[in-house]
Amino acid sequence: MRKLLSLIMIAVVALAMSGCGSKDTASPSQDSVKEQKINVATGTTSGAYYPIGNALAKIWTDKVPGVKASAQSTEASAANMNFLQQKEAEVAFTMANVAVYAYEGQDSFTGRANKDLRGMTFLYPNVTQIVVRKDSGINSVKDLKGKRFAPGATGSGTVTNSKEVLDGYDLNFWDKDKANVKADYVGFTEASELLKNKQVDAANFSGAMPLAAIMDVSNSIDIKLISLEPEMIQQIITKYPFYYEYVIPKGTYKGQEEDVHTVALANLLLTRADLSEDLIYDLTKGIYENIPDLMTAHAITKNIKKEDASKGMGPLPLHPGSIKYFKEIGAMK
């Protein structure tokens, strides 16, 4: 009898301890909440995408619960569309023309249209800024024939922009059989050094305005920004509707004594269709509630305005998460 009672007591104690253990295991832990990693594909370190992307990553990490974001330096627009398609990035900066080509499977994206691209927001104008040495004798884009030209880094939207602008002047740097302009495919930092050292005659710095790389060149040598003729501006806009006329005011850069007439198109922030509505809602909200933080990274972000949310998207649909936020704040119906 005593043995039986002892066994019962042992069983009761064991059950009690087991019950306590189960309760502890079932208790929720903050550490068990899954962290959402966001990789932001930006651009070269001397452009505007990179500092703005870093500022966005910090805002999202610090102010959006459960998110850890980081910014990745890339060759910019075209490369970034590849990162989204390969699901190696969750958010990416791009020029509008490259976004449309990637979505519809045109240009370098022929045969691999990415219908899973989704817009988050318009950012700011991407301005075509063709810079030459003042002593180069180049006064028009047509004068680039036979010259050395830096059209942008391989895989960048700047190269696409250079093609679209130069094509109207019957100039070609991308086809070996038809090339009448000598190309050096480099990023903004390298292009500025090549200009300083007389290793190229001209470079296209397609991006925010003012651009750090152009300011750097102008502090070392005398430069000139090339205006596009009115008829060429109209021809570009007609052929590529995502462009619009843009004026770079005189005095924007050192030694710039006149307004420069050129073209611009939208810079966009894109994401993927497979990311949740709640996540993209939170990220979009994080942008618009922290514009002052973005402006410390680059003054061009003052152009990010809720009423321009879908500007320049063309055929690209906005992500449902962004739509939800813009409807909530009255920016969309």
C-alpha positions as CSV (number, residue, x, y, z in Angstrom):
1,M,0.0,0.0,0.0
2,R,2.8,2.4,0.9
3,K,4.6,1.6,-2.4
4,L,1.3,2.3,-4.3
5,L,0.9,5.7,-2.5
6,S,4.5,6.6,-3.3
7,L,4.0,5.9,-7.0
8,I,0.9,8.0,-7.1
9,M,2.7,10.9,-5.4
10,I,5.6,10.7,-7.9
11,A,3.1,10.7,-10.8
12,V,1.2,13.7,-9.4
13,V,4.4,15.7,-9.0
14,A,5.6,14.8,-12.5
15,L,2.3,15.9,-14.0
16,A,2.4,19.1,-12.1
17,M,6.0,19.8,-13.3
18,S,5.0,18.9,-16.9
19,G,2.0,21.2,-16.7
20,C,4.3,24.1,-15.6
21,G,6.7,23.4,-18.4
22,S,4.0,23.4,-21.0
23,K,2.6,26.7,-19.8
24,D,6.1,28.3,-20.1
25,T,6.6,26.9,-23.6
26,A,3.3,28.3,-24.8
27,S,4.0,31.8,-23.5
28,P,4.5,34.2,-26.4
29,S,7.9,35.8,-26.7
30,Q,8.8,39.1,-28.4
31,D,11.9,37.4,-29.8
32,S,9.7,34.9,-31.6
33,V,8.1,37.7,-33.8
34,K,9.5,37.3,-37.4
35,E,11.5,40.2,-38.6
36,Q,10.8,41.4,-42.1
37,K,14.0,42.2,-44.0
38,I,13.8,44.9,-46.7
39,N,16.6,45.3,-49.2
40,V,16.4,48.7,-51.0
41,A,18.2,48.7,-54.4
42,T,19.5,52.2,-55.0
43,G,22.2,53.4,-57.3
44,T,25.9,54.4,-57.4
45,T,27.2,56.2,-54.3
46,S,27.7,59.5,-56.1
47,G,24.0,59.7,-57.3
48,A,20.9,60.7,-55.3
49,Y,19.4,57.3,-55.1
50,Y,22.0,56.0,-52.7
51,P,21.8,58.6,-49.9
52,I,18.0,58.8,-50.2
53,G,17.8,55.0,-50.0
54,N,19.9,54.9,-46.9
55,A,17.7,57.5,-45.3
56,L,14.6,55.4,-46.2
57,A,16.2,52.3,-44.8
58,K,16.9,54.1,-41.5
59,I,13.4,55.5,-41.2
60,W,11.8,52.1,-41.8
61,T,14.1,50.3,-39.4
62,D,13.7,52.8,-36.7
63,K,10.0,53.6,-37.1
64,V,8.2,50.6,-38.7
65,P,7.8,47.8,-36.1
66,G,9.2,44.5,-37.2
67,V,11.1,45.9,-40.2
68,K,14.9,45.8,-40.7
69,A,15.8,47.6,-43.9
70,S,19.2,48.1,-45.6
71,A,20.2,50.0,-48.7
72,Q,22.3,48.4,-51.4
73,S,24.5,50.3,-53.9
74,T,23.8,49.2,-57.5
75,E,24.2,50.3,-61.1
76,A,20.7,51.8,-60.7
77,S,17.5,51.5,-62.7
78,A,17.9,48.6,-65.1
79,A,19.9,46.5,-62.6
80,N,17.3,47.3,-59.9
81,M,14.5,46.0,-62.1
82,N,16.4,42.7,-62.4
83,F,16.8,42.6,-58.6
84,L,13.1,42.9,-58.1
85,Q,12.3,40.3,-60.7
86,Q,14.8,37.9,-59.1
87,K,13.4,38.7,-55.6
88,E,16.7,40.0,-54.4
89,A,15.2,43.3,-53.5
90,E,11.9,44.3,-51.9
91,V,12.0,48.0,-52.9
92,A,13.9,49.7,-55.7
93,F,14.6,53.1,-57.2
94,T,14.2,53.5,-61.0
95,M,13.6,56.0,-63.8
96,A,10.1,55.8,-65.3
97,N,11.3,54.8,-68.8
98,V,13.2,51.7,-67.5
99,A,10.2,50.8,-65.2
100,V,7.8,50.8,-68.3
101,Y,10.3,48.8,-70.4
102,A,10.7,46.2,-67.6
103,Y,6.9,45.9,-67.0
104,E,6.1,45.6,-70.7
105,G,9.1,43.5,-71.7
106,Q,10.7,46.1,-74.1
107,D,14.3,47.3,-74.8
108,S,16.8,45.3,-72.7
109,F,13.9,43.4,-71.1
110,T,12.5,41.9,-74.3
111,G,11.1,38.5,-73.7
112,R,11.0,38.8,-69.9
113,A,8.2,41.3,-69.0
114,N,7.7,41.6,-65.3
115,K,4.0,42.0,-64.6
116,D,4.7,41.7,-60.9
117,L,6.2,45.2,-60.6
118,R,4.1,47.5,-58.5
119,G,4.5,51.3,-57.8
120,M,4.9,52.7,-54.4
121,T,5.2,56.4,-55.1
122,F,6.6,59.1,-57.4
123,L,9.8,60.6,-56.0
124,Y,11.2,63.5,-58.0
125,P,12.3,64.6,-61.5
126,N,15.2,62.8,-63.1
127,V,16.8,65.5,-65.2
128,T,19.0,64.9,-68.3
129,Q,22.2,66.8,-67.6
130,I,24.8,66.6,-70.4
131,V,28.0,68.2,-69.2
132,V,31.1,69.0,-71.4
133,R,34.4,70.7,-70.7
134,K,34.0,74.4,-71.5
135,D,37.0,74.2,-73.9
136,S,35.6,71.2,-75.7
137,G,34.1,73.1,-78.6
138,I,30.8,71.2,-78.0
139,N,27.8,73.4,-78.2
140,S,25.0,71.0,-79.1
141,V,24.4,67.3,-78.7
142,K,25.0,66.9,-82.4
143,D,28.6,67.9,-81.8
144,L,29.2,64.7,-79.9
145,K,29.7,62.9,-83.2
146,G,33.1,61.3,-83.1
147,K,33.6,62.4,-79.5
148,R,34.3,60.4,-76.3
149,F,31.1,60.2,-74.2
150,A,30.2,58.7,-70.8
151,P,26.5,57.7,-71.3
152,G,26.2,56.1,-67.8
153,A,27.1,52.8,-66.1
154,T,26.1,49.5,-67.7
155,G,22.7,48.5,-66.4
156,S,21.7,52.1,-65.4
157,G,18.7,54.1,-66.5
158,T,21.2,56.8,-67.5
159,V,22.4,54.7,-70.4
160,T,18.8,54.2,-71.6
161,N,18.2,58.0,-71.2
162,S,21.4,58.7,-73.3
163,K,20.2,56.4,-76.0
164,E,16.7,58.0,-76.2
165,V,18.2,61.5,-76.4
166,L,21.1,60.9,-78.8
167,D,19.0,58.8,-81.1
168,G,17.1,61.9,-82.1
169,Y,20.4,63.4,-83.3
170,D,21.2,60.3,-85.4
171,L,24.0,59.5,-82.9
172,N,24.8,56.0,-81.8
173,F,27.2,54.7,-79.1
174,W,25.5,51.3,-78.3
175,D,25.7,49.4,-81.7
176,K,29.2,48.5,-82.7
177,D,28.2,48.5,-86.4
178,K,26.6,51.9,-86.3
179,A,28.5,53.7,-83.5
180,N,29.6,57.2,-84.3
181,V,30.2,58.2,-80.7
182,K,32.8,56.5,-78.5
183,A,31.3,55.3,-75.2
184,D,32.8,54.8,-71.8
185,Y,30.2,53.0,-69.6
186,V,31.0,54.3,-66.1
187,G,29.2,55.7,-63.1
188,F,28.9,59.3,-62.1
189,T,32.1,59.3,-59.9
190,E,34.2,57.8,-62.7
191,A,32.6,60.1,-65.3
192,S,33.5,63.2,-63.3
193,E,37.1,62.0,-63.1
194,L,37.3,61.3,-66.8
195,L,36.0,64.8,-67.6
196,K,38.6,66.4,-65.3
197,N,41.4,64.4,-66.9
198,K,40.3,65.1,-70.5
199,Q,39.6,61.3,-71.0
200,V,36.1,62.0,-72.2
201,D,34.6,65.1,-73.9
202,A,31.1,64.8,-72.4
203,A,29.0,62.9,-69.9
204,N,25.4,62.5,-69.2
205,F,24.6,62.9,-65.5
206,S,20.9,61.9,-65.5
207,G,19.5,62.4,-62.1
208,A,18.5,64.8,-59.3
209,M,19.4,68.4,-59.5
210,P,21.8,69.7,-58.3
211,L,23.9,66.6,-58.6
212,A,27.0,66.2,-56.4
213,A,29.1,64.7,-59.2
214,I,28.5,67.8,-61.4
215,M,29.3,70.1,-58.6
216,D,32.5,68.2,-58.0
217,V,33.6,68.6,-61.7
218,S,32.7,72.3,-61.7
219,N,34.9,72.9,-58.7
220,S,37.9,71.5,-60.6
221,I,37.4,72.6,-64.2
222,D,35.3,75.0,-66.3
223,I,32.2,73.1,-67.5
224,K,29.2,73.8,-69.7
225,L,25.7,72.2,-69.6
226,I,24.3,71.6,-73.1
227,S,20.7,72.7,-73.9
228,L,18.5,70.6,-76.3
229,E,17.0,72.5,-79.2
230,P,13.3,73.2,-78.9
231,E,12.4,70.9,-81.8
232,M,14.5,68.1,-80.4
233,I,12.8,68.4,-77.0
234,Q,9.4,68.1,-78.8
235,Q,10.6,65.2,-80.8
236,I,11.8,63.3,-77.7
237,I,8.5,64.0,-75.8
238,T,6.4,62.8,-78.8
239,K,8.4,59.6,-79.2
240,Y,8.7,58.9,-75.5
241,P,5.7,60.3,-73.7
242,F,7.2,59.8,-70.2
243,Y,9.5,62.7,-70.8
244,Y,8.6,66.4,-70.3
245,E,10.5,69.7,-70.8
246,Y,12.6,70.9,-67.9
247,V,14.7,74.0,-67.3
248,I,17.8,74.0,-65.2
249,P,17.9,77.5,-63.8
250,K,21.1,79.5,-64.3
251,G,23.4,79.5,-61.3
252,T,22.5,75.9,-60.4
253,Y,26.1,74.9,-61.0
254,K,29.3,76.9,-60.8
255,G,29.9,78.9,-64.0
256,Q,26.4,78.2,-65.4
257,E,25.4,81.7,-66.6
258,E,22.2,80.7,-68.6
259,D,19.1,78.6,-68.2
260,V,19.6,75.1,-69.7
261,H,16.7,73.6,-71.6
262,T,16.5,69.8,-71.4
263,V,14.1,67.0,-70.6
264,A,13.2,65.1,-67.5
265,L,11.1,62.1,-66.4
266,A,9.9,60.7,-63.1
267,N,12.0,58.9,-60.6
268,L,9.9,56.2,-59.0
269,L,10.0,53.9,-56.0
270,L,8.8,50.3,-57.0
271,T,8.1,47.1,-55.1
272,R,6.8,43.6,-55.8
273,A,3.2,42.3,-56.1
274,D,3.9,39.4,-53.7
275,L,4.6,41.7,-50.7
276,S,1.7,42.2,-48.3
277,E,-0.7,45.1,-48.3
278,D,0.0,45.8,-44.6
279,L,3.8,45.9,-45.2
280,I,3.7,48.3,-48.1
281,Y,1.1,50.4,-46.4
282,D,3.5,50.8,-43.4
283,L,6.5,51.6,-45.6
284,T,4.6,54.1,-47.7
285,K,3.3,55.8,-44.6
286,G,6.8,55.8,-43.2
287,I,8.0,57.8,-46.3
288,Y,5.3,60.5,-46.1
289,E,5.4,61.0,-42.3
290,N,9.2,61.5,-42.4
291,I,9.9,63.8,-45.3
292,P,12.1,66.1,-43.1
293,D,14.4,63.2,-42.4
294,L,14.7,62.5,-46.1
295,M,15.5,66.1,-46.9
296,T,18.6,65.8,-44.7
297,A,19.8,63.2,-47.1
298,H,19.1,65.2,-50.3
299,A,17.2,68.4,-50.9
300,I,15.5,67.0,-54.0
301,T,13.2,65.0,-51.7
302,K,11.2,68.2,-51.2
303,N,9.5,67.2,-54.5
304,I,7.9,64.1,-52.9
305,K,4.3,65.2,-52.6
306,K,1.2,63.0,-51.8
307,E,-0.8,64.6,-54.7
308,D,1.9,63.3,-57.2
309,A,1.7,59.8,-55.8
310,S,1.0,58.1,-59.2
311,K,2.7,60.6,-61.4
312,G,4.9,59.0,-64.1
313,M,3.8,55.4,-63.4
314,G,2.3,55.0,-66.9
315,P,0.9,51.4,-67.2
316,L,2.4,50.3,-63.8
317,P,-0.3,49.7,-61.2
318,L,0.2,51.0,-57.7
319,H,0.6,48.4,-54.9
320,P,-2.7,47.9,-52.9
321,G,-0.8,48.9,-49.7
322,S,0.2,52.3,-51.2
323,I,-3.3,52.8,-52.6
324,K,-4.7,52.1,-49.1
325,Y,-2.5,54.8,-47.6
326,F,-3.1,57.4,-50.3
327,K,-6.9,56.9,-50.0
328,E,-6.6,57.2,-46.2
329,I,-4.9,60.6,-46.4
330,G,-7.2,61.9,-49.2
331,A,-4.6,61.8,-52.0
332,M,-6.6,59.3,-54.0
333,K,-10.3,58.6,-54.4
